[in-house]
Amino acid sequence: RLVSDPYVDEALQAALAVPLKLNQREQLTAAADAVGKAAFGFAIEADGNTLAAIDPLLPKPEQYKNQ
């Protein structure tokens, strides 16, 4: 909701379209392919500023880095 990007929207729609349960191999594989396609498109065309709205949600470095 914080990020407005067509590639992020496409990936979310694909990921949420198929229930995560047994015997969904074909549907889950198709969803994974769609997420991958959206991710590659995002990587090619977007920059980090596109995701700046979620920065406050990320853990601080001291929470995940071994010191």
Secondary structure by P-SEA (a helix, b strand, c coil): cccccaaaaaaaaaaacccccccaaaaaaaaaaaaaaaaaaaaaccccccccccccccccccccccc
